[in-house]
Amino acid sequence: MSNQPSSPARPAPRTAVKPNTTMAVTEDSADAPTDAAPKDTGGVIAVTRALQVLEAFALGESSLSLAELSRRCSLHKTTVLRLARTLAQSGFMVQREDGDWRLGPAAGWLGARYQAGFDVQNVLEPALRELTLATGESAAFYVREGNVRTCLVRVEGPQALRHHARMGEGLPLDKGSPGRVILAFSGEPGKAYEEIRKKGYHWSIGEREQGVATVSAPVFGMHWRLMGSVCISGPASRLPAEKLEALAHTVVAAATQLSYALAGSSAAQSHAPVRATQWHP
């Protein structure tokens, strides 16, 4: 039997605990991972989610169920319900008797105030109507919003067969003549854009949407500040390259007159004076 003393027992290893770690489960953590918000975006998660709910409605949809809103937003139904009820308090959403949700009057009023900032009724719509009468095609005005272009106002042409654009829908800048004109006169480098700046207009056939032809020209405000682009559009079968080239001069003339009107120049004053407008970038 050994008389050597036994080694002292080693203490059991302790599990490292990270400081400031909480084990509490919040209400929204049960919704993960679908409710997970992007990190380090600098935004407010609740506001981002509320905008997701408003943006879930597609053009022409009068109402959506809570389940469909949840699916489109990738958020838990309880979260969507809480957001919808909050938006309803300010009139941005309304719950129908059958339980479905629709956009409220405040959403429409917000869009109307956005358009009012561009003086649609006094300047843009009359100019587009004149362009439609002169060309026989639909006319539209596009503005840049970040990295996309949106159709601010549109006047349909008299033809039965015509191209339909969704107002307010974000479209790529690098596809289609309205966006390429905006890029060119925003200083986009490259031979193609230099050519657009040289000509003062651009036309395209089937570039963004198959079978659709457009021709566009830039519109400026005070101090040659780019406001957007005006364009006419129609089916490619009716607007081949030769026709687009011929109509380009009419579009450029309309864009020039619109530029004078938006800049408040006396050169564009008609018998019915147009008040000066204030535009945002």
Solvent accessible surface area in square Angstrom, and as a share of the most:
residue,aa,sasa,rsa
1,M,235,1.05
2,S,83,0.53
3,N,148,0.76
4,Q,151,0.67
5,P,126,0.79
6,S,104,0.67
7,S,101,0.65
8,P,121,0.76
9,A,101,0.78
10,R,222,0.81
11,P,124,0.78
12,A,87,0.67
13,P,132,0.83
14,R,231,0.84
15,T,121,0.70
16,A,99,0.77
17,V,126,0.73
18,K,158,0.67
19,P,114,0.72
20,N,158,0.81
21,T,81,0.47
22,T,105,0.61
23,M,172,0.77
24,A,78,0.61
25,V,124,0.71
26,T,89,0.52
27,E,122,0.55
28,D,46,0.24
29,S,52,0.34
30,A,81,0.63
31,D,10,0.05
32,A,61,0.47
33,P,114,0.72
34,T,76,0.44
35,D,5,0.02
36,A,75,0.58
37,A,30,0.24
38,P,94,0.59
39,K,181,0.77
40,D,149,0.77
41,T,91,0.53
42,G,84,0.80
43,G,49,0.47
44,V,96,0.55
45,I,87,0.44
46,A,60,0.47
47,V,83,0.48
48,T,62,0.36
49,R,24,0.09
50,A,17,0.13
51,L,90,0.45
52,Q,66,0.29
53,V,0,0.00
54,L,37,0.18
55,E,131,0.59
56,A,14,0.11
57,F,23,0.10
58,A,52,0.40
59,L,127,0.63
60,G,82,0.78
61,E,60,0.27
62,S,87,0.56
63,S,24,0.15
64,L,13,0.07
65,S,44,0.28
66,L,42,0.21
67,A,59,0.46
68,E,43,0.19
69,L,0,0.00
70,S,15,0.10
71,R,163,0.59
72,R,89,0.32
73,C,5,0.03
74,S,62,0.40
75,L,8,0.04
76,H,82,0.36
77,K,101,0.43
78,T,75,0.44
79,T,2,0.01
80,V,0,0.00
81,L,42,0.21
82,R,90,0.33
83,L,22,0.11
84,A,0,0.00
85,R,139,0.51
86,T,79,0.46
87,L,24,0.12
88,A,36,0.28
89,Q,154,0.69
90,S,73,0.47
91,G,20,0.19
92,F,47,0.20
93,M,1,0.01
94,V,45,0.26
95,Q,90,0.40
96,R,94,0.34
97,E,189,0.85
98,D,92,0.48
99,G,30,0.28
100,D,35,0.18
101,W,5,0.02
102,R,95,0.35
103,L,70,0.35
104,G,6,0.06
105,P,98,0.61
106,A,21,0.16
107,A,26,0.20
108,G,51,0.49
109,W,149,0.52
110,L,97,0.48
111,G,37,0.36
112,A,46,0.35
113,R,118,0.43
114,Y,84,0.32
115,Q,55,0.24
116,A,67,0.52
117,G,33,0.32
118,F,3,0.01
119,D,7,0.04
120,V,10,0.06
121,Q,149,0.66
122,N,68,0.35
123,V,6,0.03
124,L,0,0.00
125,E,52,0.23
126,P,57,0.36
127,A,26,0.20
128,L,1,0.00
129,R,132,0.48
130,E,121,0.54
131,L,4,0.02
132,T,8,0.05
133,L,153,0.76
134,A,68,0.53
135,T,19,0.11
136,G,17,0.17
137,E,5,0.02
138,S,0,0.00
139,A,0,0.00
140,A,0,0.00
141,F,0,0.00
142,Y,8,0.03
143,V,5,0.03
144,R,88,0.32
145,E,59,0.26
146,G,58,0.56
147,N,126,0.65
148,V,55,0.32
149,R,5,0.02
150,T,15,0.09
151,C,3,0.02
152,L,6,0.03
153,V,5,0.03
154,R,27,0.10
155,V,12,0.07
156,E,71,0.32
157,G,7,0.06
158,P,102,0.64
159,Q,69,0.31
160,A,107,0.83
161,L,115,0.57
162,R,74,0.27
163,H,18,0.08
164,H,123,0.55
165,A,18,0.14
166,R,133,0.49
167,M,89,0.40
168,G,55,0.52
169,E,71,0.32
170,G,42,0.41
171,L,11,0.05
172,P,51,0.32
173,L,11,0.06
174,D,67,0.35
175,K,94,0.40
176,G,5,0.05
177,S,0,0.00
178,P,4,0.02
179,G,0,0.00
180,R,53,0.19
181,V,0,0.00
182,I,1,0.01
183,L,17,0.08
184,A,0,0.00
185,F,49,0.21
186,S,59,0.38
187,G,52,0.50
188,E,65,0.29
189,P,107,0.67
190,G,44,0.42
191,K,187,0.79
192,A,63,0.49
193,Y,25,0.09
194,E,96,0.43
195,E,81,0.36
196,I,5,0.02
197,R,70,0.25
198,K,164,0.70
199,K,77,0.33
200,G,19,0.19
201,Y,22,0.08
202,H,37,0.16
203,W,66,0.23
204,S,10,0.07
205,I,72,0.37
206,G,33,0.32
207,E,65,0.29
208,R,84,0.31
209,E,70,0.31
210,Q,175,0.78
211,G,38,0.36
212,V,21,0.12
213,A,0,0.00
214,T,15,0.09
215,V,0,0.00
216,S,0,0.00
217,A,1,0.01
218,P,14,0.09
219,V,0,0.00
220,F,33,0.14
221,G,9,0.09
222,M,112,0.50
223,H,165,0.74
224,W,203,0.71
225,R,99,0.36
226,L,43,0.21
227,M,20,0.09
228,G,1,0.01
229,S,0,0.00
230,V,2,0.01
231,C,3,0.02
232,I,0,0.00
233,S,2,0.02
234,G,0,0.00
235,P,17,0.11
236,A,25,0.20
237,S,102,0.66
238,R,61,0.22
239,L,0,0.00
240,P,59,0.37
241,A,33,0.26
242,E,131,0.59
243,K,82,0.35
244,L,0,0.00
245,E,65,0.29
246,A,66,0.51
247,L,20,0.10
248,A,0,0.00
249,H,128,0.57
250,T,45,0.26
251,V,0,0.00
252,V,49,0.28
253,A,56,0.44
254,A,23,0.18
255,A,3,0.03
256,T,61,0.36
257,Q,101,0.45
258,L,3,0.02
259,S,18,0.11
260,Y,91,0.34
261,A,18,0.14
262,L,8,0.04
263,A,24,0.18
264,G,35,0.34
265,S,33,0.22
266,S,95,0.61
267,A,72,0.56
268,A,17,0.13
269,Q,78,0.35
270,S,74,0.48
271,H,195,0.87
272,A,72,0.56
273,P,112,0.70
274,V,40,0.23
275,R,145,0.53
276,A,72,0.56
277,T,15,0.09
278,Q,156,0.69
279,W,31,0.11
280,H,75,0.33
281,P,136,0.85
